[in-house]
Amino acid sequence: METQELLWKRFGKFSEQKFHRHSKRFPILNYLKINLLMHKTLIIHAFKKAEEERKKRGEKKPSKVDLAGDISNFIKDEMEFGLGEKSYRDYFNEAKKLGNNLKDISIKQLKVVVGLCRFLGYKTYEEFEESIKSESILQKLLVFLKKYKILIILFIITTAIFMVIVSVNRQRWMIWNGSHYIETKFDAEKLQQGLLKVYKEDRIKYFEKIAPDCNTEFFTEEGLENLWYGKNSLGELEYFTDLARHPETGKSLNPITSYMIKKYICEKYP
């Protein structure tokens, strides 16, 4: 039995040394770590359960002596191992004294560790450890987020601004030069004025303003329009080679008709 307890202690010490060595290289792990030997959590949970059970029986303020006695009696019956209630109180007081400190206490008796786990309803120490591991990570993560809230907010804002800048620079833009669209660089002032447009390849290739005459092909062989018209900001008619919105007014262009051709472009149009 002494050999088992010795191996338990050596394993705990070895694991703790290894974790501390890596946590120095990665500070965030040191902050969010879960102690591999969570004896502090174990004894606090045990006293809490003992208190809840006494309160269910009608006691308003059970004493630590009584709680430690309940735990001691359970482990004595369950594990056939006797340890005075004062030792349990000492473990509990030591754990409470550490509070949220990342240090852990050391319960030297293996049977006491296993007995505390069984008192809490777990078959093994590993089962107890797994049950609270995710809870511990979440709690310490919340503490970390609360402690560094301002820095995290600044990081998020900075990241968002950076992503916007990257997106804007990656986005292609175009502007109307009076007769057709040309590709151009981003300009915040021109964008605000409504002059800058998101780049569209079909606008660059097919959309331009022309001055039609009687030789213009107004329709395709299938009878579809080849020309669209609309008024500019001065109320003057202008003609374009593709369907879109007027570059100045933003109003939708109208498809050309025989009436418009005869009245405004070519009186001799058939």
Salt bridges, closest charged atoms under 4 A:
GLU16 OE2 - HIS20 NE2 3.48
GLU51 OE2 - LYS55 NZ 3.39
GLU59 OE2 - ARG54 NH1 2.40
ASP70 OD2 - ARG54 NE 2.58
GLU78 OE2 - ARG118 NH1 3.38
GLU85 OE1 - ARG89 NE 2.66
ASP90 OD2 - LYS86 NZ 3.26
GLU130 OE2 - LYS133 NZ 3.12
GLU183 OE2 - ARG172 NE 2.91
GLU201 OE2 - LYS205 NZ 3.08
ASP202 OD2 - ARG203 NH1 3.18
GLU238 OE2 - LYS209 NZ 3.18
GLU238 OE1 - HIS246 NE2 2.69
